[in-house]
Amino acid sequence: MSLYVSSSMTKHHAGGVLSAVTELLAAWRFRYRTRHELALWSERDLHDLGLSRSDIAAEIDKPFWRA
């Protein structure tokens, strides 16, 4: 007995997986970029927001893949 699998039966998942991977990579890049920019802010910029360097240290130190 053989099993026939049509390409139309498997192709519908390819777009979803590719889309999910693309979204994940975009989220990682956004986190990396925003944390890098936050690390560059001056003490005055942080003070304007009511934050100190120690307040944001934990966020800056997170790896890009961690939310």
N, CA, C and O atoms as CSV, one atom per row, in Angstrom:
chain,resi,resn,atom,element,x,y,z
A,1,MET,N,N,0.839,-1.170,0.000
A,1,MET,CA,C,0.000,0.000,0.000
A,1,MET,C,C,0.890,1.240,0.000
A,1,MET,O,O,1.845,1.314,0.773
A,2,SER,N,N,0.595,2.189,-0.835
A,2,SER,CA,C,1.374,3.425,-0.895
A,2,SER,C,C,0.495,4.593,-0.464
A,2,SER,O,O,-0.732,4.556,-0.546
A,3,LEU,N,N,1.173,5.610,-0.010
A,3,LEU,CA,C,0.466,6.800,0.442
A,3,LEU,C,C,0.812,7.929,-0.501
A,3,LEU,O,O,1.984,8.269,-0.665
A,4,TYR,N,N,-0.192,8.511,-1.120
A,4,TYR,CA,C,0.020,9.614,-2.045
A,4,TYR,C,C,-0.317,10.916,-1.323
A,4,TYR,O,O,-1.413,11.078,-0.786
A,5,VAL,N,N,0.630,11.827,-1.319
A,5,VAL,CA,C,0.402,13.127,-0.706
A,5,VAL,C,C,0.523,14.181,-1.798
A,5,VAL,O,O,1.578,14.340,-2.411
A,6,SER,N,N,-0.525,14.866,-2.019
A,6,SER,CA,C,-0.549,15.920,-3.031
A,6,SER,C,C,0.162,17.151,-2.493
A,6,SER,O,O,0.110,17.434,-1.297
A,7,SER,N,N,0.828,17.881,-3.384
A,7,SER,CA,C,1.497,19.104,-2.952
A,7,SER,C,C,0.495,20.125,-2.439
A,7,SER,O,O,0.834,20.958,-1.598
A,8,SER,N,N,-0.719,20.069,-2.931
A,8,SER,CA,C,-1.733,21.004,-2.442
A,8,SER,C,C,-2.124,20.702,-0.999
A,8,SER,O,O,-2.673,21.560,-0.309
A,9,MET,N,N,-1.843,19.492,-0.548
A,9,MET,CA,C,-2.151,19.110,0.821
A,9,MET,C,C,-1.091,19.631,1.795
A,9,MET,O,O,-1.372,19.777,2.985
A,10,THR,N,N,0.104,19.909,1.317
A,10,THR,CA,C,1.191,20.328,2.200
A,10,THR,C,C,1.588,21.786,2.015
A,10,THR,O,O,2.196,22.361,2.917
A,11,LYS,N,N,1.278,22.386,0.918
A,11,LYS,CA,C,1.714,23.750,0.610
A,11,LYS,C,C,1.028,24.806,1.474
A,11,LYS,O,O,1.594,25.882,1.671
A,12,HIS,N,N,-0.148,24.544,1.986
A,12,HIS,CA,C,-0.879,25.564,2.734
A,12,HIS,C,C,-0.189,25.930,4.048
A,12,HIS,O,O,-0.482,26.986,4.609
A,13,HIS,N,N,0.707,25.102,4.549
A,13,HIS,CA,C,1.423,25.404,5.786
A,13,HIS,C,C,2.686,26.225,5.539
A,13,HIS,O,O,3.171,26.897,6.449
A,14,ALA,N,N,3.215,26.180,4.343
A,14,ALA,CA,C,4.477,26.859,4.048
A,14,ALA,C,C,4.372,28.367,4.269
A,14,ALA,O,O,5.277,28.962,4.855
A,15,GLY,N,N,3.318,28.979,3.825
A,15,GLY,CA,C,3.146,30.420,4.004
A,15,GLY,C,C,3.025,30.815,5.460
A,15,GLY,O,O,3.561,31.842,5.875
A,16,GLY,N,N,2.330,30.013,6.231
A,16,GLY,CA,C,2.161,30.291,7.647
A,16,GLY,C,C,3.463,30.192,8.412
A,16,GLY,O,O,3.744,31.019,9.279
A,17,VAL,N,N,4.258,29.187,8.096
A,17,VAL,CA,C,5.547,29.012,8.765
A,17,VAL,C,C,6.487,30.146,8.384
A,17,VAL,O,O,7.150,30.722,9.247
A,18,LEU,N,N,6.546,30.464,7.113
A,18,LEU,CA,C,7.412,31.542,6.655
A,18,LEU,C,C,6.987,32.871,7.276
A,18,LEU,O,O,7.830,33.669,7.686
A,19,SER,N,N,5.713,33.095,7.341
A,19,SER,CA,C,5.194,34.322,7.946
A,19,SER,C,C,5.549,34.383,9.430
A,19,SER,O,O,5.940,35.437,9.932
A,20,ALA,N,N,5.416,33.274,10.125
A,20,ALA,CA,C,5.733,33.227,11.555
A,20,ALA,C,C,7.218,33.482,11.794
A,20,ALA,O,O,7.581,34.207,12.720
A,21,VAL,N,N,8.069,32.896,10.973
A,21,VAL,CA,C,9.511,33.099,11.107
A,21,VAL,C,C,9.867,34.551,10.817
A,21,VAL,O,O,10.683,35.146,11.521
A,22,THR,N,N,9.263,35.115,9.793
A,22,THR,CA,C,9.501,36.511,9.441
A,22,THR,C,C,9.086,37.442,10.579
A,22,THR,O,O,9.808,38.381,10.913
A,23,GLU,N,N,7.931,37.181,11.167
A,23,GLU,CA,C,7.468,37.997,12.290
A,23,GLU,C,C,8.391,37.858,13.490
A,23,GLU,O,O,8.668,38.845,14.173
A,24,LEU,N,N,8.871,36.651,13.756
A,24,LEU,CA,C,9.777,36.423,14.876
A,24,LEU,C,C,11.088,37.178,14.677
A,24,LEU,O,O,11.582,37.827,15.600
A,25,LEU,N,N,11.647,37.093,13.477
A,25,LEU,CA,C,12.892,37.804,13.183
A,25,LEU,C,C,12.700,39.314,13.297
A,25,LEU,O,O,13.582,40.015,13.792
A,26,ALA,N,N,11.571,39.808,12.848
A,26,ALA,CA,C,11.282,41.244,12.946
A,26,ALA,C,C,11.176,41.669,14.418
A,26,ALA,O,O,11.666,42.735,14.792
A,27,ALA,N,N,10.545,40.848,15.239
A,27,ALA,CA,C,10.424,41.165,16.669
A,27,ALA,C,C,11.792,41.166,17.327
A,27,ALA,O,O,12.093,42.049,18.130
A,28,TRP,N,N,12.627,40.184,16.994
A,28,TRP,CA,C,13.996,40.137,17.550
A,28,TRP,C,C,14.787,41.376,17.166
A,28,TRP,O,O,15.468,41.971,18.001
A,29,ARG,N,N,14.695,41.764,15.896
A,29,ARG,CA,C,15.428,42.944,15.420
A,29,ARG,C,C,14.933,44.205,16.124
A,29,ARG,O,O,15.733,45.054,16.518
A,30,PHE,N,N,13.621,44.326,16.280
A,30,PHE,CA,C,13.042,45.483,16.970
A,30,PHE,C,C,13.547,45.553,18.405
A,30,PHE,O,O,13.940,46.624,18.867
A,31,ARG,N,N,13.543,44.415,19.124
A,31,ARG,CA,C,14.033,44.399,20.503
A,31,ARG,C,C,15.498,44.792,20.574
A,31,ARG,O,O,15.898,45.577,21.433
A,32,TYR,N,N,16.301,44.240,19.660
A,32,TYR,CA,C,17.729,44.555,19.657
A,32,TYR,C,C,17.937,46.051,19.434
A,32,TYR,O,O,18.690,46.701,20.159
A,33,ARG,N,N,17.260,46.584,18.422
A,33,ARG,CA,C,17.416,47.991,18.064
A,33,ARG,C,C,16.968,48.916,19.193
A,33,ARG,O,O,17.682,49.858,19.539
A,34,THR,N,N,15.802,48.661,19.765
A,34,THR,CA,C,15.279,49.548,20.799
A,34,THR,C,C,16.112,49.469,22.074
A,34,THR,O,O,16.314,50.486,22.737
A,35,ARG,N,N,16.594,48.292,22.427
A,35,ARG,CA,C,17.445,48.177,23.618
A,35,ARG,C,C,18.788,48.861,23.394
A,35,ARG,O,O,19.345,49.472,24.306
A,36,HIS,N,N,19.297,48.753,22.179
A,36,HIS,CA,C,20.554,49.425,21.858
A,36,HIS,C,C,20.374,50.942,21.941
A,36,HIS,O,O,21.222,51.635,22.503
A,37,GLU,N,N,19.294,51.453,21.395
A,37,GLU,CA,C,19.015,52.895,21.456
A,37,GLU,C,C,18.814,53.352,22.897
A,37,GLU,O,O,19.291,54.419,23.281
A,38,LEU,N,N,18.114,52.555,23.693
A,38,LEU,CA,C,17.892,52.892,25.093
A,38,LEU,C,C,19.215,52.987,25.846
A,38,LEU,O,O,19.377,53.842,26.717
A,39,ALA,N,N,20.148,52.122,25.516
A,39,ALA,CA,C,21.467,52.146,26.164
A,39,ALA,C,C,22.234,53.420,25.823
A,39,ALA,O,O,23.108,53.836,26.584
A,40,LEU,N,N,21.921,54.036,24.699
A,40,LEU,CA,C,22.623,55.243,24.264
A,40,LEU,C,C,22.025,56.533,24.831
A,40,LEU,O,O,22.624,57.601,24.698
A,41,TRP,N,N,20.866,56.444,25.455
A,41,TRP,CA,C,20.219,57.633,25.996
A,41,TRP,C,C,21.064,58.243,27.102
A,41,TRP,O,O,21.725,57.534,27.862
A,42,SER,N,N,21.034,59.550,27.179
A,42,SER,CA,C,21.787,60.269,28.215
A,42,SER,C,C,21.022,60.206,29.543
A,42,SER,O,O,19.848,59.840,29.596
A,43,GLU,N,N,21.725,60.571,30.589
A,43,GLU,CA,C,21.084,60.625,31.904
A,43,GLU,C,C,19.935,61.632,31.897
A,43,GLU,O,O,18.918,61.432,32.561
A,44,ARG,N,N,20.106,62.704,31.149
A,44,ARG,CA,C,19.048,63.720,31.071
A,44,ARG,C,C,17.803,63.167,30.379
A,44,ARG,O,O,16.680,63.401,30.827
A,45,ASP,N,N,18.010,62.429,29.279
A,45,ASP,CA,C,16.867,61.810,28.588
A,45,ASP,C,C,16.110,60.880,29.529
A,45,ASP,O,O,14.881,60.903,29.590
A,46,LEU,N,N,16.854,60.074,30.252
A,46,LEU,CA,C,16.231,59.143,31.186
A,46,LEU,C,C,15.513,59.894,32.308
A,46,LEU,O,O,14.416,59.517,32.718
A,47,HIS,N,N,16.139,60.947,32.791
A,47,HIS,CA,C,15.542,61.751,33.865
A,47,HIS,C,C,14.216,62.362,33.407
A,47,HIS,O,O,13.260,62.432,34.181
A,48,ASP,N,N,14.162,62.803,32.152
A,48,ASP,CA,C,12.928,63.375,31.606
A,48,ASP,C,C,11.771,62.376,31.660
A,48,ASP,O,O,10.609,62.762,31.783
A,49,LEU,N,N,12.102,61.102,31.569
A,49,LEU,CA,C,11.081,60.052,31.646
A,49,LEU,C,C,10.883,59.531,33.065
A,49,LEU,O,O,10.026,58.682,33.307
A,50,GLY,N,N,11.675,60.041,33.995
A,50,GLY,CA,C,11.569,59.585,35.373
A,50,GLY,C,C,12.272,58.271,35.623
A,50,GLY,O,O,11.918,57.534,36.543
A,51,LEU,N,N,13.280,57.971,34.795
A,51,LEU,CA,C,14.026,56.722,34.920
A,51,LEU,C,C,15.486,57.007,35.236
A,51,LEU,O,O,16.000,58.091,34.959
A,52,SER,N,N,16.139,56.018,35.818
A,52,SER,CA,C,17.582,56.114,36.040
A,52,SER,C,C,18.249,54.993,35.258
A,52,SER,O,O,17.585,54.081,34.765
A,53,ARG,N,N,19.550,55.070,35.153
A,53,ARG,CA,C,20.304,54.037,34.439
A,53,ARG,C,C,20.062,52.665,35.078
A,53,ARG,O,O,19.952,51.658,34.378
A,54,SER,N,N,19.982,52.637,36.401
A,54,SER,CA,C,19.748,51.356,37.080
A,54,SER,C,C,18.338,50.815,36.811
A,54,SER,O,O,18.126,49.603,36.833
A,55,ASP,N,N,17.380,51.703,36.558
A,55,ASP,CA,C,16.014,51.263,36.241
A,55,ASP,C,C,15.964,50.487,34.931
A,55,ASP,O,O,15.176,49.552,34.788
A,56,ILE,N,N,16.796,50.869,33.988
A,56,ILE,CA,C,16.730,50.233,32.668
A,56,ILE,C,C,17.826,49.190,32.441
A,56,ILE,O,O,17.866,48.551,31.390
A,57,ALA,N,N,18.710,49.019,33.419
A,57,ALA,CA,C,19.841,48.091,33.261
A,57,ALA,C,C,19.377,46.672,32.927
A,57,ALA,O,O,19.945,46.020,32.051
A,58,ALA,N,N,18.359,46.203,33.614
A,58,ALA,CA,C,17.869,44.839,33.367
A,58,ALA,C,C,17.326,44.696,31.953
A,58,ALA,O,O,17.532,43.670,31.305
A,59,GLU,N,N,16.638,45.717,31.477
A,59,GLU,CA,C,16.080,45.657,30.115
A,59,GLU,C,C,17.191,45.672,29.071
A,59,GLU,O,O,17.135,44.933,28.089
A,60,ILE,N,N,18.173,46.493,29.280
A,60,ILE,CA,C,19.280,46.604,28.328
A,60,ILE,C,C,20.080,45.304,28.261
A,60,ILE,O,O,20.560,44.919,27.195
A,61,ASP,N,N,20.220,44.638,29.397
A,61,ASP,CA,C,21.031,43.426,29.454
A,61,ASP,C,C,20.347,42.178,28.912
A,61,ASP,O,O,20.999,41.147,28.744
A,62,LYS,N,N,19.057,42.248,28.637
A,62,LYS,CA,C,18.337,41.078,28.114
A,62,LYS,C,C,18.831,40.750,26.702
A,62,LYS,O,O,19.122,41.657,25.923
A,63,PRO,N,N,18.925,39.472,26.371
A,63,PRO,CA,C,19.229,39.104,24.976
A,63,PRO,C,C,18.033,39.423,24.073
A,63,PRO,O,O,16.902,39.512,24.550
A,64,PHE,N,N,18.277,39.592,22.801
A,64,PHE,CA,C,17.231,40.019,21.875
A,64,PHE,C,C,16.075,39.034,21.782
A,64,PHE,O,O,14.964,39.437,21.440
A,65,TRP,N,N,16.295,37.783,22.069
A,65,TRP,CA,C,15.223,36.795,21.909
A,65,TRP,C,C,14.302,36.759,23.130
A,65,TRP,O,O,13.266,36.096,23.084
A,66,ARG,N,N,14.643,37.443,24.209
A,66,ARG,CA,C,13.811,37.443,25.416
A,66,ARG,C,C,12.963,38.705,25.459
A,66,ARG,O,O,13.477,39.815,25.319
A,67,ALA,N,N,11.675,38.529,25.650
A,67,ALA,CA,C,10.762,39.684,25.718
A,67,ALA,C,C,10.835,40.368,27.060
A,67,ALA,O,O,10.135,41.355,27.288
